[in-house]
Amino acid sequence: MTESIDENRGERTPDRGAEAKARGRLTRRQALGGAGLFFGGAALAAAVGRAFGGDDGVEGIHPRGDAWYDLRLTNDALMDSQLLWYLGHASQGMSDVGEVLETTKRIRPGSEESWFTAWIASAERLQAVGDKCQAAGRKVSAGETYARAANYYRAALIHWSDNDDPRVRNVVKRSIELFERSNALLGYPAERIEVPYEGTSLLAYFIRSPYAKAEAPVIVMNQGLHAWPEETKWVYDGALKRGYHTLIFHGPGQGRTLREQRLPFRFDWEKAVSPVVDVAERISGVDPKRIILMGLSFGGALTPRAAAFEKRAAVCIANPGVLNWHEATLGHFDHIPGLLALQRNAPEKFDAAMLKLASSWPTARWWLNDMMFKHGAKTPSGVFDRLADFNNEPIVEQITCPVLIMEGTAEDASPGQSQKLYDALKSPKHLMVFREEEAAALHCQTAANSVGAQRMFDWLDEHV
């Protein structure tokens, strides 16, 4: 068995890809190589179609297995992993298990349209219920129903890559309106703020803890590639209950900033974070000496970059940690023969090959369109060129604040990167590992947010 070292605990954790190969299953990387993607791609469509879009469903980013979290609800591996994210929100009142499962029955594997319309239908149904409750003066019922409806509108967008579709803006508008309406009806202390940013603004919410002392720490939090910060309630609600304030925001490439303002991701994330910190330190009750920067998913690459330049940060949390996002992304393709050479030396051929792959594999089509839009790239090679800038290796030693890195043993988006970031840091650091027996081993503690909150806040209580 191929193994990786967890130096923080002196234990070894299994390499999931190597295990799948040993059991004889066809992995995504092996299938792509066998399809001759970059050398003699005449048989590409048929080969990839058999590997990823046949009667057995649509293959995802990594092989399927027999773990508890391999749910097989839609027969589309990536969609199933995204569904687990929303199932996990039930513990925070942002979804209901039955509603998620009922929505799932209307989703077809590989069909973005069915995903999009299924979630919108569920959201609209709940919005109508909420409207009736509100009209009858039932504030709690209306507020709780709107909270789930808002989340289901956001869910529609997570697996939808047609960003010119006129329905998108309406979905964004409704998700924001219902989130705010829910908070108002339930008395939840989330204050909307428009953070000044380069001639426009970034949508943000300040969640004030009623249990905070006169001056209390604030968590400045951003999400990553796909989720919105509103979905990460385990952080801001956990903070509220423990006397921490939270300021969540939509950065470039995220949420409203992406969908309405069309602002893509930028590698110099400090340019997005510093205006938010400017606002945070001026809010009454915030201790400017205890500003905590937190990033989740892709945010685990962005936030350490920001912490290297934003010296007002008292602590940085990366969940998971990422030293080199470019390297992590290429790692999903590193067994495809000739990929890197073709991308460097013949970008037009690379683009043609990637587009052909996307035409036969729904997961690749969604990923490619999503990445091009969010990074402001026009071609597949343009995406890879831009990703090269998302590398913290040149600046990691400039991080001086303590860093908490959170990673599960089943991390699949950027496996191994938390350890690399931990090893490269010169500042005080801690690698918090989540294991299978905790049921919290997935990316960002998906479906185990209570465990993530307990361990993260217990650590913060001791170190902030």
Secondary structure, DSSP 8 states (H G I E B T S, - for coil): --EEEETTTTEEEE-HHHHHHHTT---HHHHHHHTTSSSSGGGHHHHHHHHHSSTT-B--SS---SSTT---SSSBHHHHHHHHHHHGGGGGTS--HHHHHHHHTT--TT-HHHHHHHHHHHHHHHHHHHHHHHHTT-HHHHHHHHHHHHHHHHHHHHT---TT-THHHHHHHHHHHHHHHHHHHHT--EEEEEEEETTEEEEEEEE--TT--SSEEEEEEE--SS--GGG-HHHHHHHHHHT-EEEEE--TTSHHHHHTT-----S-THHHHHHHHHHHTTSTTEEEEEEEEEEETTHHHHHHHHHHH-TTEEEEEEES--SBHHHHHHTTTTTSTTHHHHHHH-HHHHHHHHHHHHHH-HHHHHHHHHHHHHTT-SSHHHHHHHHTT-B-TTTGGG--S-EEEEEETT--SSTTHHHHHHHH--S-EEEEEE-GGGT--SGGGTT-HHHHHHHHHHHHHHH-
